[in-house]
Amino acid sequence: MTLSLTIPTLETARLILRAPQESDFEYEREFYASEASQFVGGPQPKHRTWRMLALFLGHWALRGYGFWALEDKDTRTYQGRVGLWFPHGWFEREIGWTLMPHGQGKGYATEAALAARAHAYDVLGWDTAISQIAPGNDPSKAVARRLGARFEQVYDDPEYGPIEIWRHLEPSEIVNGGMEAYA
């Protein structure tokens, strides 16, 4: 049986947001083998990293949205992922991001998350979104702030422990597509 799955491609000034591919696995495997993955469930063995990649594709199949792979337009190098996330039992619909170490500190997470949020609001009709951020993940909190999100509460997740909930601007609160948060 073959499953037909259409994942839209989005573009920003510097990035292509595309469907996850098997070629992304080596970047993810290396990332999840390191302490750099501590805020997103790592470190973990490569077989779990493979399952995670499959999980991302499955979310697209079941929900019609999910995580995009981030590719630098100039180098065509995998930089990480950003996307829309709401698995069964999740707190609320989420905008999430994870950058590989070589993609951090360049503004890619903010740039890609703005595109993902626009897709969620303009195409999917979401009226709100959150980001769940580990309490010690200061770089991720900085991205949330640049997106205009505000800290809302700490949620005691039964699996992951305390998680900060950051509330994104509603569509009516966004000016010029939200790019003022990025400028």
Backbone as JSON Lines, residues from 0, in Angstrom:
{"i":0,"aa":"M","n":[0.84,-1.18,0.0],"ca":[0.0,0.0,0.0],"c":[0.88,1.24,0.0]}
{"i":1,"aa":"T","n":[0.51,2.21,-0.8],"ca":[1.23,3.48,-0.85],"c":[0.32,4.57,-0.33]}
{"i":2,"aa":"L","n":[0.85,5.37,0.56],"ca":[0.11,6.5,1.12],"c":[0.52,7.75,0.36]}
{"i":3,"aa":"S","n":[-0.44,8.45,-0.16],"ca":[-0.17,9.71,-0.84],"c":[-0.3,10.84,0.18]}
{"i":4,"aa":"L","n":[0.74,11.62,0.3],"ca":[0.79,12.67,1.3],"c":[1.3,13.95,0.66]}
{"i":5,"aa":"T","n":[0.51,15.0,0.73],"ca":[0.93,16.28,0.18],"c":[1.26,17.23,1.33]}
{"i":6,"aa":"I","n":[2.51,17.63,1.4],"ca":[2.97,18.57,2.41],"c":[3.37,19.84,1.67]}
{"i":7,"aa":"P","n":[2.72,20.96,1.98],"ca":[3.05,22.18,1.25],"c":[4.48,22.64,1.53]}
{"i":8,"aa":"T","n":[5.08,23.25,0.55],"ca":[6.39,23.87,0.7],"c":[6.18,25.36,0.9]}
{"i":9,"aa":"L","n":[6.82,25.9,1.93],"ca":[6.78,27.33,2.2],"c":[8.17,27.9,2.0]}
{"i":10,"aa":"E","n":[8.25,29.17,1.66],"ca":[9.55,29.82,1.51],"c":[9.56,31.13,2.27]}
{"i":11,"aa":"T","n":[10.71,31.42,2.85],"ca":[10.97,32.72,3.47],"c":[12.14,33.33,2.71]}
{"i":12,"aa":"A","n":[12.64,34.44,3.18],"ca":[13.76,35.09,2.5],"c":[14.97,34.17,2.39]}
{"i":13,"aa":"R","n":[15.22,33.38,3.44],"ca":[16.44,32.56,3.46],"c":[16.21,31.07,3.53]}
{"i":14,"aa":"L","n":[14.98,30.65,3.75],"ca":[14.71,29.24,4.04],"c":[13.64,28.65,3.14]}
{"i":15,"aa":"I","n":[13.75,27.34,2.96],"ca":[12.69,26.54,2.36],"c":[12.16,25.64,3.47]}
{"i":16,"aa":"L","n":[10.87,25.7,3.71],"ca":[10.21,24.8,4.66],"c":[9.58,23.7,3.82]}
{"i":17,"aa":"R","n":[10.12,22.5,3.94],"ca":[9.73,21.4,3.06],"c":[9.38,20.17,3.87]}
{"i":18,"aa":"A","n":[8.89,19.16,3.18],"ca":[8.56,17.89,3.82],"c":[9.82,17.25,4.4]}
{"i":19,"aa":"P","n":[9.7,16.62,5.56],"ca":[10.85,15.85,6.08],"c":[11.23,14.75,5.09]}
{"i":20,"aa":"Q","n":[12.52,14.47,5.01],"ca":[13.05,13.45,4.1],"c":[13.99,12.52,4.84]}
{"i":21,"aa":"E","n":[14.19,11.35,4.28],"ca":[15.1,10.4,4.9],"c":[16.51,10.98,5.04]}
{"i":22,"aa":"S","n":[16.9,11.85,4.13],"ca":[18.24,12.45,4.19],"c":[18.41,13.35,5.42]}
{"i":23,"aa":"D","n":[17.32,13.76,6.06],"ca":[17.4,14.57,7.28],"c":[17.82,13.73,8.49]}
{"i":24,"aa":"F","n":[17.68,12.42,8.38],"ca":[17.91,11.54,9.52],"c":[19.3,11.68,10.11]}
{"i":25,"aa":"E","n":[20.34,11.75,9.3],"ca":[21.7,11.82,9.84],"c":[21.93,13.08,10.66]}
{"i":26,"aa":"Y","n":[21.37,14.2,10.22],"ca":[21.46,15.43,11.01],"c":[20.74,15.27,12.35]}
{"i":27,"aa":"E","n":[19.53,14.69,12.29],"ca":[18.74,14.48,13.51],"c":[19.42,13.46,14.43]}
{"i":28,"aa":"R","n":[19.98,12.41,13.86],"ca":[20.66,11.39,14.66],"c":[21.82,11.99,15.42]}
{"i":29,"aa":"E","n":[22.62,12.79,14.73],"ca":[23.76,13.44,15.37],"c":[23.3,14.4,16.47]}
{"i":30,"aa":"F","n":[22.25,15.15,16.18],"ca":[21.7,16.09,17.16],"c":[21.19,15.35,18.39]}
{"i":31,"aa":"Y","n":[20.41,14.29,18.19],"ca":[19.83,13.57,19.32],"c":[20.82,12.69,20.06]}
{"i":32,"aa":"A","n":[21.99,12.5,19.51],"ca":[23.05,11.78,20.23],"c":[23.8,12.71,21.17]}
{"i":33,"aa":"S","n":[23.53,14.01,21.08],"ca":[24.29,15.0,21.86],"c":[23.42,15.65,22.93]}
{"i":34,"aa":"E","n":[24.09,16.34,23.84],"ca":[23.39,17.08,24.89],"c":[22.64,18.29,24.33]}
{"i":35,"aa":"A","n":[22.93,18.68,23.1],"ca":[22.22,19.8,22.48],"c":[20.72,19.52,22.39]}
{"i":36,"aa":"S","n":[20.33,18.25,22.47],"ca":[18.92,17.87,22.36],"c":[18.19,17.8,23.69]}
{"i":37,"aa":"Q","n":[18.83,18.26,24.76],"ca":[18.27,18.09,26.11],"c":[16.89,18.69,26.3]}
{"i":38,"aa":"F","n":[16.53,19.73,25.58],"ca":[15.24,20.38,25.78],"c":[14.13,19.78,24.92]}
{"i":39,"aa":"V","n":[14.47,18.84,24.06],"ca":[13.47,18.23,23.17],"c":[13.51,16.71,23.24]}
{"i":40,"aa":"G","n":[13.72,16.19,24.44],"ca":[13.61,14.75,24.65],"c":[14.88,13.95,24.5]}
{"i":41,"aa":"G","n":[16.0,14.58,24.3],"ca":[17.25,13.86,24.11],"c":[18.14,13.95,25.32]}
{"i":42,"aa":"P","n":[19.3,13.36,25.2],"ca":[19.74,12.48,24.12],"c":[18.92,11.19,24.04]}
{"i":43,"aa":"Q","n":[18.95,10.61,22.85],"ca":[18.24,9.35,22.63],"c":[18.96,8.54,21.56]}
{"i":44,"aa":"P","n":[18.74,7.22,21.56],"ca":[19.41,6.37,20.58],"c":[18.84,6.57,19.17]}
{"i":45,"aa":"K","n":[19.61,6.13,18.18],"ca":[19.23,6.4,16.8],"c":[17.91,5.76,16.4]}
{"i":46,"aa":"H","n":[17.56,4.61,16.97],"ca":[16.28,4.0,16.58],"c":[15.1,4.87,17.03]}
{"i":47,"aa":"R","n":[15.24,5.57,18.14],"ca":[14.16,6.48,18.57],"c":[14.13,7.74,17.7]}
{"i":48,"aa":"T","n":[15.29,8.16,17.24],"ca":[15.34,9.3,16.33],"c":[14.63,8.96,15.02]}
{"i":49,"aa":"W","n":[14.84,7.74,14.55],"ca":[14.15,7.29,13.33],"c":[12.64,7.3,13.55]}
{"i":50,"aa":"R","n":[12.2,6.79,14.69],"ca":[10.77,6.78,15.0],"c":[10.21,8.21,15.03]}
{"i":51,"aa":"M","n":[10.99,9.13,15.56],"ca":[10.55,10.52,15.63],"c":[10.34,11.1,14.23]}
{"i":52,"aa":"L","n":[11.27,10.82,13.32],"ca":[11.13,11.3,11.95],"c":[9.85,10.73,11.32]}
{"i":53,"aa":"A","n":[9.6,9.45,11.57],"ca":[8.37,8.83,11.07],"c":[7.13,9.43,11.73]}
{"i":54,"aa":"L","n":[7.25,9.76,13.01],"ca":[6.15,10.38,13.75],"c":[5.77,11.73,13.13]}
{"i":55,"aa":"F","n":[6.77,12.51,12.74],"ca":[6.48,13.8,12.12],"c":[5.69,13.63,10.83]}
{"i":56,"aa":"L","n":[6.07,12.65,10.02],"ca":[5.32,12.4,8.78],"c":[3.92,11.89,9.08]}
{"i":57,"aa":"G","n":[3.79,11.04,10.1],"ca":[2.48,10.54,10.49],"c":[1.55,11.64,10.96]}
{"i":58,"aa":"H","n":[2.09,12.64,11.64],"ca":[1.27,13.77,12.09],"c":[0.67,14.5,10.89]}
{"i":59,"aa":"W","n":[1.47,14.68,9.84],"ca":[0.95,15.28,8.61],"c":[-0.2,14.45,8.06]}
{"i":60,"aa":"A","n":[-0.04,13.14,8.04],"ca":[-1.08,12.26,7.48],"c":[-2.37,12.32,8.29]}
{"i":61,"aa":"L","n":[-2.25,12.38,9.61],"ca":[-3.43,12.34,10.47],"c":[-4.08,13.7,10.71]}
{"i":62,"aa":"R","n":[-3.29,14.76,10.77],"ca":[-3.83,16.08,11.1],"c":[-3.87,17.05,9.91]}
{"i":63,"aa":"G","n":[-3.09,16.76,8.87],"ca":[-3.04,17.68,7.74],"c":[-2.07,18.83,7.93]}
{"i":64,"aa":"Y","n":[-1.29,18.77,8.99],"ca":[-0.23,19.74,9.26],"c":[0.79,19.06,10.15]}
{"i":65,"aa":"G","n":[1.96,19.69,10.29],"ca":[3.01,19.1,11.1],"c":[4.29,19.91,11.02]}
{"i":66,"aa":"F","n":[5.41,19.22,11.22],"ca":[6.71,19.88,11.18],"c":[7.27,19.87,9.77]}
{"i":67,"aa":"W","n":[7.81,21.02,9.36],"ca":[8.56,21.12,8.12],"c":[10.04,21.01,8.44]}
{"i":68,"aa":"A","n":[10.79,20.48,7.5],"ca":[12.24,20.53,7.57],"c":[12.67,21.9,7.06]}
{"i":69,"aa":"L","n":[13.69,22.47,7.7],"ca":[14.21,23.78,7.29],"c":[15.47,23.57,6.48]}
{"i":70,"aa":"E","n":[15.49,24.16,5.31],"ca":[16.65,24.04,4.43],"c":[17.11,25.44,4.05]}
{"i":71,"aa":"D","n":[18.39,25.71,4.21],"ca":[18.97,26.98,3.81],"c":[18.9,27.09,2.28]}
{"i":72,"aa":"K","n":[18.35,28.19,1.76],"ca":[18.21,28.35,0.31],"c":[19.55,28.36,-0.41]}
{"i":73,"aa":"D","n":[20.55,28.96,0.18],"ca":[21.84,29.09,-0.5],"c":[22.64,27.79,-0.48]}
{"i":74,"aa":"T","n":[22.72,27.16,0.68],"ca":[23.57,25.97,0.82],"c":[22.81,24.66,0.64]}
{"i":75,"aa":"R","n":[21.48,24.73,0.68],"ca":[20.6,23.54,0.62],"c":[20.88,22.58,1.77]}
{"i":76,"aa":"T","n":[21.35,23.11,2.89],"ca":[21.69,22.31,4.06],"c":[20.52,22.29,5.03]}
{"i":77,"aa":"Y","n":[20.27,21.12,5.61],"ca":[19.24,20.94,6.63],"c":[19.63,21.74,7.87]}
{"i":78,"aa":"Q","n":[18.72,22.58,8.37],"ca":[19.0,23.45,9.51],"c":[18.21,23.08,10.76]}
{"i":79,"aa":"G","n":[17.16,22.28,10.6],"ca":[16.31,21.92,11.73],"c":[14.89,21.77,11.27]}
{"i":80,"aa":"R","n":[13.94,22.07,12.17],"ca":[12.53,21.92,11.83],"c":[11.69,22.95,12.58]}
{"i":81,"aa":"V","n":[10.59,23.27,11.98],"ca":[9.58,24.13,12.6],"c":[8.23,23.62,12.16]}
{"i":82,"aa":"G","n":[7.24,23.77,13.02],"ca":[5.95,23.29,12.57],"c":[4.82,23.48,13.53]}
{"i":83,"aa":"L","n":[3.72,22.87,13.12],"ca":[2.45,22.95,13.82],"c":[2.17,21.57,14.39]}
{"i":84,"aa":"W","n":[1.84,21.52,15.66],"ca":[1.87,20.26,16.39],"c":[0.67,20.16,17.31]}
{"i":85,"aa":"F","n":[-0.05,19.05,17.25],"ca":[-1.17,18.83,18.15],"c":[-1.5,17.34,18.21]}
{"i":86,"aa":"P","n":[-0.58,16.53,18.75],"ca":[-0.88,15.1,18.89],"c":[-1.96,14.88,19.94]}
{"i":87,"aa":"H","n":[-2.59,13.74,19.87],"ca":[-3.64,13.4,20.84],"c":[-3.1,13.55,22.26]}
{"i":88,"aa":"G","n":[-3.87,14.23,23.11],"ca":[-3.48,14.42,24.49],"c":[-2.6,15.62,24.75]}
{"i":89,"aa":"W","n":[-2.24,16.35,23.7],"ca":[-1.38,17.53,23.86],"c":[-2.16,18.66,24.5]}
{"i":90,"aa":"F","n":[-1.46,19.57,25.13],"ca":[-2.08,20.67,25.87],"c":[-2.98,21.52,24.98]}
{"i":91,"aa":"E","n":[-2.46,21.91,23.82],"ca":[-3.18,22.78,22.9],"c":[-2.39,22.8,21.59]}
{"i":92,"aa":"R","n":[-2.98,23.34,20.52],"ca":[-2.25,23.42,19.24],"c":[-1.01,24.3,19.41]}
{"i":93,"aa":"E","n":[0.1,23.8,18.87],"ca":[1.4,24.4,19.17],"c":[2.16,24.76,17.9]}
{"i":94,"aa":"I","n":[2.95,25.81,18.01],"ca":[3.98,26.14,17.03],"c":[5.31,25.78,17.7]}
{"i":95,"aa":"G","n":[6.07,24.9,17.07],"ca":[7.32,24.44,17.67],"c":[8.49,24.61,16.73]}
{"i":96,"aa":"W","n":[9.69,24.6,17.29],"ca":[10.91,24.73,16.5],"c":[12.05,24.01,17.19]}
{"i":97,"aa":"T","n":[12.93,23.45,16.39],"ca":[14.17,22.84,16.87],"c":[15.22,23.08,15.8]}
{"i":98,"aa":"L","n":[16.32,23.71,16.17],"ca":[17.39,24.0,15.22],"c":[18.59,23.14,15.54]}
{"i":99,"aa":"M","n":[19.25,22.67,14.49],"ca":[20.51,21.97,14.66],"c":[21.55,23.0,15.14]}
{"i":100,"aa":"P","n":[22.6,22.57,15.83],"ca":[23.59,23.54,16.32],"c":[24.12,24.47,15.23]}
{"i":101,"aa":"H","n":[24.34,23.95,14.02],"ca":[24.88,24.81,12.95],"c":[23.84,25.8,12.42]}
{"i":102,"aa":"G","n":[22.56,25.65,12.79],"ca":[21.52,26.57,12.36],"c":[21.1,27.57,13.42]}
{"i":103,"aa":"Q","n":[21.68,27.47,14.6],"ca":[21.29,28.35,15.7],"c":[21.98,29.7,15.62]}
{"i":104,"aa":"G","n":[21.33,30.71,16.18],"ca":[21.92,32.04,16.25],"c":[21.86,32.84,14.97]}
{"i":105,"aa":"K","n":[21.05,32.41,14.01],"ca":[20.96,33.09,12.72],"c":[19.58,33.7,12.46]}
{"i":106,"aa":"G","n":[18.67,33.52,13.42],"ca":[17.31,34.02,13.23],"c":[16.42,33.08,12.45]}
{"i":107,"aa":"Y","n":[16.91,31.89,12.14],"ca":[16.12,30.94,11.35],"c":[14.85,30.5,12.06]}
{"i":108,"aa":"A","n":[14.92,30.25,13.36],"ca":[13.73,29.77,14.09],"c":[12.62,30.81,14.02]}
{"i":109,"aa":"T","n":[12.95,32.07,14.23],"ca":[11.95,33.13,14.18],"c":[11.39,33.26,12.77]}
{"i":110,"aa":"E","n":[12.26,33.29,11.79],"ca":[11.84,33.45,10.39],"c":[10.9,32.32,9.97]}
{"i":111,"aa":"A","n":[11.26,31.1,10.29],"ca":[10.45,29.95,9.91],"c":[9.16,29.87,10.72]}
{"i":112,"aa":"A","n":[9.23,30.2,12.01],"ca":[8.02,30.15,12.84],"c":[7.0,31.19,12.41]}
{"i":113,"aa":"L","n":[7.45,32.34,11.94],"ca":[6.52,33.33,11.41],"c":[5.77,32.77,10.2]}
{"i":114,"aa":"A","n":[6.48,32.06,9.33],"ca":[5.84,31.44,8.17],"c":[4.87,30.35,8.6]}
{"i":115,"aa":"A","n":[5.26,29.54,9.58],"ca":[4.39,28.47,10.07],"c":[3.14,29.06,10.73]}
{"i":116,"aa":"R","n":[3.32,30.12,11.52],"ca":[2.17,30.76,12.17],"c":[1.22,31.35,11.13]}
{"i":117,"aa":"A","n":[1.76,32.0,10.11],"ca":[0.91,32.54,9.05],"c":[0.12,31.43,8.38]}
{"i":118,"aa":"H","n":[0.75,30.28,8.15],"ca":[0.05,29.14,7.56],"c":[-1.06,28.65,8.49]}
{"i":119,"aa":"A","n":[-0.76,28.56,9.77],"ca":[-1.76,28.1,10.75],"c":[-2.97,29.03,10.78]}
{"i":120,"aa":"Y","n":[-2.73,30.32,10.78],"ca":[-3.82,31.29,10.89],"c":[-4.53,31.51,9.55]}
{"i":121,"aa":"D","n":[-3.76,31.7,8.49],"ca":[-4.34,32.1,7.2],"c":[-4.88,30.92,6.39]}
{"i":122,"aa":"V","n":[-4.24,29.77,6.49],"ca":[-4.65,28.61,5.69],"c":[-5.51,27.65,6.5]}
{"i":123,"aa":"L","n":[-5.07,27.35,7.71],"ca":[-5.78,26.36,8.53],"c":[-6.89,26.96,9.39]}
{"i":124,"aa":"G","n":[-6.89,28.28,9.54],"ca":[-7.95,28.94,10.29],"c":[-7.81,28.9,11.8]}
{"i":125,"aa":"W","n":[-6.59,28.62,12.3],"ca":[-6.38,28.65,13.75],"c":[-6.65,30.07,14.26]}
{"i":126,"aa":"D","n":[-7.18,30.16,15.48],"ca":[-7.39,31.48,16.08],"c":[-6.46,31.75,17.25]}
{"i":127,"aa":"T","n":[-5.65,30.77,17.6],"ca":[-4.66,30.93,18.65],"c":[-3.66,29.79,18.54]}
{"i":128,"aa":"A","n":[-2.54,29.94,19.22],"ca":[-1.53,28.88,19.27],"c":[-0.63,29.14,20.48]}
{"i":129,"aa":"I","n":[0.0,28.09,20.93],"ca":[0.96,28.2,22.02],"c":[2.3,27.63,21.55]}
{"i":130,"aa":"S","n":[3.3,27.84,22.36],"ca":[4.56,27.11,22.27],"c":[4.87,26.6,23.66]}
{"i":131,"aa":"Q","n":[5.25,25.34,23.75],"ca":[5.64,24.75,25.02],"c":[7.16,24.77,25.09]}
{"i":132,"aa":"I","n":[7.7,25.37,26.15],"ca":[9.14,25.58,26.25],"c":[9.63,25.11,27.61]}
{"i":133,"aa":"A","n":[10.7,24.33,27.59],"ca":[11.32,23.88,28.84],"c":[11.8,25.09,29.63]}
{"i":134,"aa":"P","n":[11.61,25.09,30.96],"ca":[11.96,26.27,31.77],"c":[13.38,26.79,31.57]}
{"i":135,"aa":"G","n":[14.35,25.94,31.31],"ca":[15.73,26.39,31.16],"c":[16.14,26.73,29.74]}
{"i":136,"aa":"N","n":[15.22,26.66,28.79],"ca":[15.56,26.86,27.39],"c":[15.43,28.34,27.02]}
{"i":137,"aa":"D","n":[16.41,29.13,27.45],"ca":[16.38,30.58,27.22],"c":[16.41,30.97,25.75]}
{"i":138,"aa":"P","n":[17.18,30.29,24.88],"ca":[17.14,30.66,23.46],"c":[15.74,30.5,22.85]}
{"i":139,"aa":"S","n":[15.03,29.44,23.24],"ca":[13.69,29.23,22.72],"c":[12.72,30.29,23.24]}
{"i":140,"aa":"K","n":[12.9,30.69,24.48],"ca":[12.06,31.77,25.03],"c":[12.31,33.07,24.27]}
{"i":141,"aa":"A","n":[13.55,33.31,23.88],"ca":[13.87,34.52,23.11],"c":[13.16,34.49,21.75]}
{"i":142,"aa":"V","n":[13.11,33.33,21.12],"ca":[12.38,33.19,19.85],"c":[10.91,33.51,20.09]}
{"i":143,"aa":"A","n":[10.32,32.93,21.13],"ca":[8.91,33.18,21.44],"c":[8.65,34.68,21.62]}
{"i":144,"aa":"R","n":[9.53,35.36,22.32],"ca":[9.37,36.81,22.53],"c":[9.42,37.56,21.19]}
{"i":145,"aa":"R","n":[10.37,37.17,20.32],"ca":[10.48,37.84,19.02],"c":[9.22,37.61,18.18]}
{"i":146,"aa":"L","n":[8.54,36.5,18.41],"ca":[7.29,36.22,17.71],"c":[6.11,36.97,18.32]}
{"i":147,"aa":"G","n":[6.34,37.65,19.43],"ca":[5.28,38.37,20.11],"c":[4.54,37.53,21.14]}
{"i":148,"aa":"A","n":[4.98,36.3,21.38],"ca":[4.33,35.43,22.36],"c":[4.64,35.92,23.77]}
{"i":149,"aa":"R","n":[3.74,35.59,24.68],"ca":[3.88,35.99,26.08],"c":[3.76,34.76,26.97]}
{"i":150,"aa":"F","n":[4.58,34.75,28.02],"ca":[4.49,33.67,29.0],"c":[3.09,33.68,29.6]}
{"i":151,"aa":"E","n":[2.47,32.49,29.68],"ca":[1.11,32.4,30.22],"c":[1.05,31.62,31.53]}
{"i":152,"aa":"Q","n":[1.72,30.47,31.58],"ca":[1.65,29.63,32.77],"c":[2.67,28.51,32.69]}
{"i":153,"aa":"V","n":[2.86,27.84,33.81],"ca":[3.64,26.6,33.84],"c":[2.65,25.46,33.92]}
{"i":154,"aa":"Y","n":[2.81,24.51,33.02],"ca":[1.96,23.32,32.96],"c":[2.79,22.14,33.43]}
{"i":155,"aa":"D","n":[2.25,21.36,34.35],"ca":[2.97,20.18,34.85],"c":[2.59,18.99,33.98]}
{"i":156,"aa":"D","n":[3.35,18.8,32.92],"ca":[3.09,17.71,31.98],"c":[3.4,16.38,32.66]}
{"i":157,"aa":"P","n":[2.49,15.41,32.59],"ca":[2.71,14.14,33.28],"c":[3.92,13.36,32.77]}
{"i":158,"aa":"E","n":[4.32,13.59,31.52],"ca":[5.47,12.87,30.97],"c":[6.76,13.67,31.06]}
{"i":159,"aa":"Y","n":[6.69,14.97,30.82],"ca":[7.89,15.79,30.7],"c":[8.16,16.69,31.91]}
{"i":160,"aa":"G","n":[7.21,16.78,32.83],"ca":[7.39,17.66,33.99],"c":[6.98,19.08,33.66]}
{"i":161,"aa":"P","n":[7.48,20.06,34.43],"ca":[7.06,21.45,34.22],"c":[7.45,21.97,32.83]}
{"i":162,"aa":"I","n":[6.48,22.54,32.16],"ca":[6.67,23.12,30.83],"c":[6.04,24.5,30.84]}
{"i":163,"aa":"E","n":[6.76,25.49,30.33],"ca":[6.2,26.83,30.21],"c":[5.32,26.92,28.97]}
{"i":164,"aa":"I","n":[4.16,27.51,29.14],"ca":[3.24,27.74,28.03],"c":[3.36,29.21,27.63]}
{"i":165,"aa":"W","n":[3.7,29.42,26.36],"ca":[3.81,30.77,25.8],"c":[2.69,30.94,24.78]}
{"i":166,"aa":"R","n":[1.89,31.99,24.94],"ca":[0.73,32.25,24.08],"c":[1.12,33.19,22.95]}
{"i":167,"aa":"H","n":[0.85,32.76,21.71],"ca":[1.13,33.6,20.54],"c":[0.03,34.64,20.34]}
{"i":168,"aa":"L","n":[0.39,35.68,19.64],"ca":[-0.59,36.69,19.26],"c":[-1.72,36.03,18.49]}
{"i":169,"aa":"E","n":[-2.93,36.54,18.66],"ca":[-4.06,36.09,17.87],"c":[-3.97,36.75,16.5]}
{"i":170,"aa":"P","n":[-4.63,36.19,15.48],"ca":[-4.55,36.79,14.14],"c":[-4.89,38.28,14.12]}
{"i":171,"aa":"S","n":[-5.89,38.69,14.9],"ca":[-6.3,40.11,14.9],"c":[-5.26,41.03,15.53]}
{"i":172,"aa":"E","n":[-4.31,40.46,16.27],"ca":[-3.28,41.26,16.93],"c":[-2.02,41.43,16.08]}
{"i":173,"aa":"I","n":[-1.96,40.74,14.97],"ca":[-0.75,40.74,14.14],"c":[-0.83,41.86,13.11]}
{"i":174,"aa":"V","n":[0.23,42.64,13.03],"ca":[0.32,43.74,12.07],"c":[1.33,43.34,11.0]}
{"i":175,"aa":"N","n":[1.01,43.59,9.73],"ca":[1.93,43.3,8.62],"c":[2.42,41.86,8.64]}
{"i":176,"aa":"G","n":[1.54,40.92,8.87],"ca":[1.92,39.51,8.85],"c":[2.79,39.09,10.01]}
{"i":177,"aa":"G","n":[2.93,39.96,10.98],"ca":[3.73,39.61,12.15],"c":[5.21,39.91,11.98]}
{"i":178,"aa":"M","n":[5.6,40.45,10.86],"ca":[7.03,40.68,10.63],"c":[7.61,41.74,11.56]}
{"i":179,"aa":"E","n":[6.74,42.57,12.18],"ca":[7.27,43.57,13.12],"c":[7.94,42.89,14.31]}
{"i":180,"aa":"A","n":[7.53,41.68,14.62],"ca":[8.16,40.96,15.73],"c":[9.56,40.48,15.35]}
{"i":181,"aa":"Y","n":[9.8,40.33,14.06],"ca":[11.08,39.82,13.58],"c":[12.08,40.95,13.33]}
{"i":182,"aa":"A","n":[11.58,42.13,13.01],"ca":[12.45,43.25,12.64],"c":[13.33,43.7,13.79]}
